């Protein structure tokens, strides 16, 4: 096949296609690009979150001074080896509970660079399409999604959103995921959450589109009194998100 044919296909995907071969191996250029992408993914997993810079950007949103918490994982190595420790706070949480509707947790997860690049712009877009009270933002380090259950319970909110760096791949190493849990409390299961993933501009889900999906899910979740498998995004098209409750017998 001609190179023009592969160029046309490459314009619609970030997958590695039509790489060619030299004998039984890949061309040198393709091999080096693969190794560079693999190295970038590994670096993304091990990078530490710049809490100071993130705190400054959050303060500009006028949600209150951000609170910083950490998990029981003592360092990045332990965090990667012991996912269970990343789901629990390092100590009892003393957070300002004012009966707000929503808590927002910015968690490093498996890609701190995703949170640094996309969490605040997404949050700005979300604040523009919701009209509910939002608690003081929380920055969580060495964190897994379930740490948000502890934080949401301590804040006494109706729901919590965890904005977290997703596992890096060979095409994207800065993808952001947003997890919604209604009535957060320790012990919640993954089936009781909703997730909007692959948020990263310009190649992934755009901030405005993701914000509309999350806002719709929040609306449906508040109406139903739960989150998870019974709450679905029924829009069928990004950019026109309108969550609907899926009735299950």
N, C-alpha and C positions, 0 to 999 in steps of 0.2 A: 504494500500500500504506500501511497505517496505521503511525503511529509505534510503536504497541505491537508490531506485527509485527517491526519492525527492532530494537526493544529486546530482544526475545527472542533474536534471532540474535546481537546484539552481546554478550550475556552468555556466549557460548561461543567468542568469537574476539576477538583484539586487532586484527584487520584493519579497515581503514576501509571500511565498507559502509553503504549507504543514506544517503549524505551529502546528497542533494538537489541542487538547482541553482537558480541565479538567472540567468535568461537562458541564456547559453552558458557560464557559469562556476559555481564553487562558492559556497555561502553564505559570508559573511565569517567566521563562527565556524569552519567546516571549514577554510578557507584559512589562518587564523591558527594553528589547531592543527597543521596540516601543517608550516607554517614553523617552529613551535616544536620539533616533533619532529625536523625536519631539522637545526636548530641544535644540539639536544642530542646528536644523533649525531655531528656534526662536532666538538663540544667533547670528546666521549668519546674520539675518535681522537687528539686533540692533548693531552689531559690527561697530566701526568707522574705516575708512580707515587710515592706517599708511602712511600718505603722505610723511613724511621724508624718510622712508625706500624706498618707491616706487620711489621717486625723485632720490635717489642715484643709483638705478638700471637702471633707464631710462637714466641718464647722461652717463652711461657706453656704451650706444648704439651710442653715437656721433651724435645725432640728434639735439643737442643744449640743452640749459638749459630749463628744463620743466617749463611750466607756470601753476600755480594753480588758478582755479576759483571755485566759489561755486554758488549754485542756490539760489532762493529767500526763500527756506525753511530754517528757522532759526536753527532748530535742527532736530534730528532724528525723534522725535515724530511728529513734524509738517510735516516732509517729508512723513511719512507714512500716515498721515491723509489727506494731501493735495497734491496729485500727480501733480496737475497743477502748483504748485510753483516749483517743481523740474524740470520743462521744461523750465524755464526762468532764465537768469543770475541775480545775486543779484544786479549788477550794470553794466553800460555800459562797454563793453569789449574793451580794448586797447591792441591788439595783433599785433605782427610783421607780416604784410602781404607782402609776397615776390612773390606772383603769383605761389606758388607751386601747384603740381598736387593733393596732398593728405594731409589731416590732420588726425591725430590719437588722439582720446580722450579716456582716461582711466577713466571710471566713476564707482563710487562705486555701484550704483544701489541698488539691494536688497540683495547683498552678497559681502561685501568688501573683504572677504577672498578669493573669486573666483578671483578677480582682483589681489590681492597680490600674489596668487599662480600661476596663469596661463597667465596673460596679457603680461608680459615681455617675457616669453619663446615663446608665440605665435607670438609676434611682431618680435622677432629675426628670427623665421622661415619665416615670411612673407617678411621681408627685404631681405631674401636670394633668393626669387623667383619673385621679382618685380624690375623694372628698371625705376621707375618714381621718381620725386622729392617729398620729404616728409617734411612737415612743422615741426616747433618745436612742440614736444609733449605737450599735455595739460592734466592735472589731474583735474577732476571735482568731487566735493563732493556734497552730497545730490542731486544727479543728476538722471534725467530720460533721455531716449534716445533723446528726442527732444531738449535737451540742446545743443547737438552737432550741430544742425542746426544754432544756434546763433554763436557758436564758428567757424564753417566752413565758415560762411558768413564773420565774422570779419577777418579771416585769408585770405580770398579771394582765396580759393582753388577750384579745380574742383570737388572734392568729399571728403567726410568725413567718417571715420570709427569710430564708437563708440564701444569700448570694455567695456562691462558692466556686472556686476554680476547679474545672473538670479535668479528668485524667488527660494529659497531653497525648496526641497522636503524631504520626509522621507527617500529617498535613497541617494540623493546627495545634499549637501549644499554648494558646491563650483564650480558650473557650470558657465562657461563664455559664453556670447553671443557676437556676432560681427554684428553690423548693418551698412550697406552701404547706403549712401544717395548721389546721384549725384546732383551737383549744389545746395548745402545746403543753405537754407534760412528759416527764421522763417515762420511757417505756413505750412510746408511740412506735408503730411499725411502718415500714416503707409503704405498705398498701394504704396507709392513712395520709399519704402526702400526694401532692401534685408537683410535677416538674416541668419546667420550660428550659430547654437546653440549647446549646450551640449559639449562644449570644456573643457575637463579636463582629464589629464592623471593620471593613466593608464587605467581607465575604460570607459572613454568617447571618444569623437572624439580627435584624436591625433593632436598635434600642426602642424606637417608637412602636414597632410591631410587637416586640416582646412585652412592652409595657401594656399594650392593649389586651394581649392575651392574659397576662397576669391580673390585670384589673377585672377582666371578665370572670376569671376563676375565683377571685376574691369575692365578687358579688354573688356568684352562685354558691360559694362555700358559706357565706354569711346567711344566705337565705335558707340553705339546707341544714346548717348547724353542724357541718362536718366537711372534711376534705378527703381526698383519696379517690378510690376507684369509682365512686358514684358521681363524681364531679368531672365533667369532660369539657374540653373546648370543642364546641359543635359548629364552629364557624365554617370550617372547610377551606378557609383561605386566610393566609397571613395578611394582616392589615385590616381585617374586618372581624376581629375576634369578638365573639359574644358567647360566653360560656353558658352551657345548659346543663341542668341536672339530668343525669341518666338514671331513670327509674329501674331498680333491680328488685325482683320479687324477694 
